[in-house]
């Protein structure tokens, strides 16, 4: 599998939330469950790229394509990620993140039977192109897009921009972002569950074990109707 972790660093993600998010991925790759899922796969290895994104013109490859086929590889990836500074930008362009992911797959020089984009975000697309056209391009190429909608309480030092009710954001990701073979979305509604949700999400998408239901912050698909083209946040946030 080629896996792109597309991580939201827009201003609606406070520095505290960004750190919790980054630490969640670091902790996940340090956990034995992720290494075990990789070894249990068809080839026993995956390729991972870590991409941080904000507005239409800000997509930053933080960790380039890295082959992970052992616990040591996973720990090295985690250490590399932990050592890097956080980035931030203006705007929330999920379409920009997906477009960049499409380019990164095309230029990877790798071959795999599965290509997966794992999109985290705390709000809908509000800048750049519409989501659906690039989403349809990716789905036509057999890419799976999974989602990690983030709806944390806006209290204390958390950023006050664009707080979304968890079921609304979950519905947006379900209807407008995720897609492809075995696509799913796992919502995060408090900081304490971040690391567990990320780890279980990675294990699920790596192993594709669809016979086991994983309940870490998982919400069943809703029946809510969502306008995928609406502007969901204040401009530029």
C-alpha positions, 0 to 999 in steps of 0.5 A: 500500500502507498499511504498519504497522511494528509494532515490539516494545519489550517488556523482553525487547528490551534497549536495545541490541537496540532501538537496533539494531532502530530503526537497521535501519528508519532505514537501510532507508528511507535505502537506494536499494533501498527508494525504487526498490521504491516507485517501481516500484509501481502508484502509485509511493507507499506510506503508512507508519506506525511503531508501537511496542508492548509489553503490551496497553495500550501501543501508541505511534504513533511516526511517524503515517501518512506518504506516501512517493513519492520518495527525499527522502520516504524520507530525511525519514521516516528522519530523523524516526524517527532523531531520536525517543527509544526507548520501552519497556513491560511485556509482549508482546502481539502481539494488542494490536499487531494490534488497534491496527493494525486500528484504525489502518487503519480510521481512516487516511482512506486508500485502497489496494489492499493493507494490510500489517502488519509485526510484529517480536518476540522472543517469543510473545504472553504478555499480553492477548487471544489472537492468533488471533481478531484475526488472523482478523479481519484476514485476513478483511479481506484484510490481510497480516501479515508477521513479523520474529522476532528471536532474538539471542544473549543475551550481554554486555549483552543482556537475559537474559529469554526467549531463544528458539531461532531455529527455535522462534520462526520456527515460532511466527511462521509458524503463529500470527502471519503470514497473508494474501496472500503472507505471509512471515517473515524471522528475525534471528539476529544483530545484524549482519544486522538492517539487511540483513534489514529492508531486504530484507523491506521491498523484498519486501513493497513490490514483492511480487516473489515470483519472487525468493527473498530469503535474508537470514536467511530460514528455510524454513517448518518442519513443527513443531506450535505451540500458538498459545494457550500462554503463552510467556514469564514473565508480564509480560515 
